[in-house]
């Protein structure tokens, strides 16, 4: 399973926001997440808005939540 460093660091930052979780738990959760994506989708990501669009939404409309995101493609810390 492959994951680039920026995505791994992003996932780690999202994960450690919960003070009850630790690095070992992160590694297990990361493996499970990547294996699930690999099993269902192979490799690659779906299309998403660019970071410039999300920045404009945040600045103009105070958007801080995504309704259709995953840990790998979320722009904001809050998503579902």
C-alpha positions as CSV (number, residue, x, y, z in Angstrom):
1,X,0.0,0.0,0.0
2,X,1.4,3.4,-1.0
3,X,0.7,6.8,0.5
4,X,2.7,10.0,-0.1
5,X,4.2,11.8,2.9
6,X,2.0,14.9,2.8
7,X,-1.1,12.7,2.9
8,X,0.3,10.7,5.8
9,X,1.2,13.8,7.8
10,X,-2.3,15.2,7.1
11,X,-3.9,12.0,8.4
12,X,-1.6,12.0,11.4
13,X,-2.6,15.6,12.3
14,X,-6.3,14.7,12.0
15,X,-5.8,11.6,14.1
16,X,-3.8,13.1,16.9
17,X,-6.4,15.9,17.4
18,X,-8.0,13.3,19.8
19,X,-5.7,13.2,22.9
20,X,-6.8,9.6,23.7
21,X,-5.2,8.2,20.6
22,X,-1.5,7.3,20.2
23,X,1.0,6.5,17.4
24,X,0.4,2.8,17.5
25,X,-3.3,3.2,17.2
26,X,-2.6,5.6,14.3
27,X,-0.5,3.1,12.4
28,X,-3.2,0.4,12.8
29,X,-5.9,2.8,11.7
30,X,-3.9,4.0,8.8
31,X,-3.3,0.5,7.5
32,X,-7.0,-0.3,7.8
33,X,-8.0,2.8,5.9
34,X,-5.5,2.3,3.1
35,X,-6.4,-1.4,2.8
36,X,-10.1,-0.5,2.6
37,X,-9.4,2.1,-0.2
38,X,-7.2,-0.3,-2.0
39,X,-9.8,-3.1,-1.8
40,X,-12.6,-0.9,-3.0
41,X,-11.0,1.5,-5.4
42,X,-7.5,0.4,-6.4
43,X,-5.5,3.5,-6.4
44,X,-6.2,7.1,-7.2
45,X,-8.5,9.8,-5.9
46,X,-11.8,11.1,-7.1
47,X,-12.1,14.6,-8.4
48,X,-12.5,17.4,-5.9
49,X,-12.5,21.2,-5.8
50,X,-9.1,22.8,-5.7
51,X,-7.6,24.3,-2.6
52,X,-8.4,27.7,-4.1
53,X,-12.1,27.0,-4.2
54,X,-12.1,25.8,-0.6
55,X,-10.1,28.9,0.4
56,X,-12.7,31.1,-1.3
57,X,-15.6,29.3,0.3
58,X,-14.0,29.7,3.7
59,X,-13.1,33.4,3.2
60,X,-16.4,34.4,1.5
61,X,-19.0,32.2,3.2
62,X,-17.2,31.1,6.4
63,X,-17.4,27.5,5.3
64,X,-15.5,25.2,7.7
65,X,-17.1,21.8,7.2
66,X,-17.3,19.4,4.2
67,X,-20.3,17.1,3.7
68,X,-18.7,14.8,1.1
69,X,-15.1,14.1,2.1
70,X,-12.8,11.4,3.3
71,X,-9.7,11.5,5.5
72,X,-7.6,11.5,2.4
73,X,-9.2,14.3,0.5
74,X,-10.7,16.6,3.2
75,X,-9.7,20.3,3.2
76,X,-11.1,21.1,6.6
77,X,-10.7,19.2,9.9
78,X,-14.4,18.7,10.1
79,X,-16.0,16.5,7.5
80,X,-18.4,13.6,7.0
